[in-house]
């Protein structure tokens, strides 16, 4: 029987040594194919046959797959060692190559969006099969497109502009070294290692861990704050002033192919339901024998007198497989492929990127997963989460590379559903005392992935407006502190040192307005999971069908086909009703 051990991934399926002739050959083939594609520019004709049109799309798919492999190799190498000069240099080179290739094939995208008449566009869309909605969406966002020379300029400048700012933020923050006193000894550690201590049983250690992290960002607030302000101004200058989007968040919504009203509905319901979690925090304070929680105590273990259970990596991997397998052997097989092909990087080390992610490069290659596994129960759930992403990608592996990825709001569905399957599986195997602890942890997690993420998005809306009108880093921090006080109400004491916490959130820098996707995905997953508990095995095909759609259908339409109306506040409220029930269940166990 397989034994799973911590280690690094094998990227050889993407590329060999980047200094080798074989790697140069990969680049050469890609560049030649892009040049060849450029020659069809003179043959573009709105009246062309559907067959000819689909052949052109097929060439774009091939170019995209080749670029994704080379760019993916550079990006994953960099993530596994952000301090490597070689990896950084390769990342810069491949970003430039990606920009050059995009510029060479850009004319086709612009032709499709802006230069073809409606009658012929409808004819070609009708015959495009799974790419129909993808092509229709491109026509929808056509009004935000610029001329080809302007788009080329933006693509070129992004490499040394916004992309460089994000890379600079990563390089600076991933190089932070933290020092904290543990048992009289000062230890050096990474942020990932230090984050474990915010879940320590000792309140003083939790406070010190937070102060150590926040203190480091506060020391560097001048530079990380300046980077953020420039990213936000870039987003505004390009998106609102140049392209003509209505609001900063509209850029993300339209890119996700969801309506502004759907997201407004989601955020309004989240804001309204903050008291659901506030009740939990009052209850958790009693469990911890505290009068009131401080913000330092939010993720404290539910039972301070019980040592947190550690999980071996081998056991954790097998638990996730088992949980997926109980639902569907197909999903378990997808998860196993990630390990069988050594597409996972799991060990903790200096210079490696913090956190966790799943990277899907092409439908033909099993996704790559990065985690920083330290043996805590949350690491087991993180593993389930990222493998859920990998399962989602593989369920949609028959799709074109152009529509394999689900839009961001749906992108967190399978990851969250996998966590719910894991929780369901583990809770069957434990005592009431253990269940009380795990249920408390699960509600902690629901807070972190639903309410916290929605309030992150509410903060971003405010911050983008504030920065657009001219502000200071301290004013942004005041806005963030007010946001925290609103979500916690009187249930948690929030100290001023948390004002700088916004600068610790990589999503604000990497992908503005990404965070609502977690709230969306979690509330959707809760709804789907309740249907599974009600319908049993009959629900499995419907769930796999939702995953298999990838990004080929508009979220509202895809979910409507399965009886879910995500435009209504009632739909989102159902997710909170589930959370409320969990809070009541926890109360009955105390």
HELIX and SHEET records of a PDB file:
HELIX    1   1 UNK A   21  UNK A   38  1                                  18    
HELIX    2   2 UNK A   39  UNK A   43  5                                   5    
HELIX    3   3 UNK A   50  UNK A   80  1                                  31    
HELIX    4   4 UNK A   85  UNK A  110  1                                  26    
HELIX    5   5 UNK A  111  UNK A  115  3                                   5    
HELIX    6   6 UNK A  118  UNK A  126  1                                   9    
HELIX    7   7 UNK A  129  UNK A  131  5                                   3    
HELIX    8   8 UNK A  132  UNK A  140  1                                   9    
HELIX    9   9 UNK A  141  UNK A  144  5                                   4    
HELIX   10  10 UNK A  148  UNK A  160  1                                  13    
HELIX   11  11 UNK A  162  UNK A  174  1                                  13    
HELIX   12  12 UNK A  191  UNK A  195  1                                   5    
HELIX   13  13 UNK A  196  UNK A  199  5                                   4    
HELIX   14  14 UNK A  203  UNK A  219  1                                  17    
HELIX   15  15 UNK A  221  UNK A  236  1                                  16    
HELIX   16  16 UNK A  237  UNK A  242  3                                   6    
HELIX   17  17 UNK A  248  UNK A  255  1                                   8    
HELIX   18  18 UNK A  260  UNK A  272  1                                  13    
HELIX   19  19 UNK A  274  UNK A  287  1                                  14    
HELIX   20  20 UNK A  295  UNK A  297  5                                   3    
HELIX   21  21 UNK A  313  UNK A  327  1                                  15    
HELIX   22  22 UNK A  329  UNK A  340  1                                  12    
HELIX   23  23 UNK A  377  UNK A  395  1                                  19    
HELIX   24  24 UNK A  408  UNK A  411  1                                   4    
HELIX   25  25 UNK A  413  UNK A  427  1                                  15    
HELIX   26  26 UNK A  432  UNK A  446  1                                  15    
HELIX   27  27 UNK A  447  UNK A  451  3                                   5    
HELIX   28  28 UNK A  452  UNK A  469  1                                  18    
HELIX   29  29 UNK A  473  UNK A  488  1                                  16    
HELIX   30  30 UNK A  496  UNK A  504  5                                   9    
HELIX   31  31 UNK A  506  UNK A  510  1                                   5    
HELIX   32  32 UNK A  516  UNK A  535  1                                  20    
HELIX   33  33 UNK A  536  UNK A  539  5                                   4    
HELIX   34  34 UNK A  540  UNK A  548  1                                   9    
HELIX   35  35 UNK A  555  UNK A  560  1                                   6    
HELIX   36  36 UNK A  569  UNK A  589  1                                  21    
SHEET    1   A 2 UNK A 178  UNK A 182  0                                        
SHEET    2   A 2 UNK A 185  UNK A 189 -1                                        
SHEET    1   B 2 UNK A 293  UNK A 294  0                                        
SHEET    2   B 2 UNK A 492  UNK A 493  1                                        
SHEET    1   C 3 UNK A 344  UNK A 345  0                                        
SHEET    2   C 3 UNK A 368  UNK A 370  1                                        
SHEET    3   C 3 UNK A 357  UNK A 359 -1                                        
END                                                                             
